[in-house]
Amino acid sequence: MQFLMALALRLGRTLSEMRQTMTASELMMWIEYDKLSPISDARGDIQTAQIVSAVYGAQGVKVPLTDAMLDWSGKEEEDADPFGNLEAFLSQAAM
């Protein structure tokens, strides 16, 4: 379904319009094309991750593309409390 939504956005059509006008063989061709050149916004995420990796690499830090990619899954890490170590940091800074 996610692929169909991305394709509809790229073609400027609704899902209903696509279902009524697009043949199964054309849809299969779009699916194969997507494997070579992603239709969704994933390509922009990959390009941005490459830039991030290159910038860090220029500073001597190796950052794999997978670590630089945005996580759109919506799942938070278990210890994702952004202020979890704030108290310890502030007590160290006060010394």
Secondary structure, DSSP 8 states (H G I E B T S, - for coil): -HHHHHHHHHHT--HHHHHHH--HHHHHHHHHHHHHS--STHHHHHHHHHHHHHHHHHTT----HHHHS---S----TT--TTTTHHHHHHHHH-
